Amino acid sequence: MLGTIGLVMTAVSLVCHVLLAINGDGSWGDVAIDAPGLATFGIGRVSALPDVGLRAAFRGLPSSFAGGPRCLGAHPRRTAPRR
């Protein structure tokens, strides 16, 4: 609920700043600050679920990138520790 309210308020702020900048009463800097804020809204929710987010991000990559032995720091030919 609060996320939806924040999204709507950020969108309204962006529209108002664009209108003010077009009329010459506002700064395009305000628009430049609002736009990335609206574009990246909700990214924190994805990063709060690292297991789900990372699995989705690495899906389709070769195993050497997505959790293969080299990713974990192990040597590719030597997976068991030396004694």
C-alpha positions as CSV (number, residue, x, y, z in Angstrom):
1,M,0.0,0.0,0.0
2,L,2.7,2.5,0.9
3,G,4.7,1.5,-2.1
4,T,1.8,2.3,-4.4
5,I,1.4,5.7,-2.6
6,G,5.1,6.5,-3.0
7,L,5.0,5.5,-6.7
8,V,2.0,7.7,-7.4
9,M,3.5,10.7,-5.5
10,T,6.8,10.3,-7.4
11,A,5.0,10.2,-10.7
12,V,3.0,13.3,-9.8
13,S,6.1,15.1,-8.7
14,L,7.8,14.2,-12.0
15,V,4.8,15.5,-14.1
16,C,4.7,18.7,-12.0
17,H,8.4,19.3,-12.4
18,V,8.2,18.7,-16.2
19,L,5.4,21.2,-16.5
20,L,7.2,23.8,-14.4
21,A,10.4,23.4,-16.4
22,I,8.5,23.7,-19.7
23,N,6.9,27.0,-18.5
24,G,10.3,28.3,-17.4
25,D,9.3,28.4,-13.7
26,G,11.2,25.2,-12.7
27,S,14.5,23.6,-13.2
28,W,15.3,20.7,-15.5
29,G,17.6,19.5,-12.7
30,D,14.5,18.6,-10.7
31,V,13.3,16.5,-13.6
32,A,16.7,14.9,-13.9
33,I,16.4,13.9,-10.2
34,D,12.8,12.6,-10.4
35,A,13.1,10.5,-13.6
36,P,15.7,8.0,-12.3
37,G,13.8,7.8,-9.0
38,L,10.7,6.8,-10.8
39,A,12.5,4.5,-13.2
40,T,14.2,2.6,-10.4
41,F,11.2,2.4,-8.1
42,G,10.9,-1.0,-6.6
43,I,14.5,-2.1,-7.2
44,G,14.9,-2.4,-3.5
45,R,12.2,-5.0,-3.4
46,V,14.1,-7.2,-5.8
47,S,17.4,-6.9,-4.0
48,A,15.6,-7.7,-0.7
49,L,15.0,-11.2,-2.1
50,P,18.5,-12.1,-3.1
51,D,17.8,-15.7,-3.8
52,V,14.9,-15.1,-6.2
53,G,16.5,-12.0,-7.7
54,L,19.9,-13.6,-8.3
55,R,18.4,-16.7,-9.8
56,A,16.4,-14.7,-12.2
57,A,19.4,-12.5,-13.1
58,F,21.7,-15.4,-13.7
59,R,19.2,-17.6,-15.6
60,G,20.5,-18.5,-19.0
61,L,24.2,-17.8,-18.3
62,P,26.9,-20.4,-18.6
63,S,27.6,-22.3,-15.3
64,S,31.0,-20.6,-15.0
65,F,29.2,-17.3,-14.4
66,A,26.2,-18.5,-12.4
67,G,27.6,-20.5,-9.5
68,G,30.1,-22.8,-11.2
69,P,33.2,-24.0,-9.5
70,R,35.3,-21.0,-10.7
71,C,32.7,-18.6,-9.3
72,L,33.2,-20.1,-5.9
73,G,36.9,-19.8,-6.1
74,A,37.7,-23.4,-6.5
75,H,40.1,-24.6,-9.1
76,P,38.3,-26.2,-12.1
77,R,40.3,-29.5,-11.9
78,R,40.6,-29.7,-8.1
79,T,37.2,-29.4,-6.4
80,A,38.2,-31.2,-3.1
81,P,40.7,-29.4,-0.8
82,R,44.3,-30.6,-0.7
83,R,45.5,-32.5,2.4
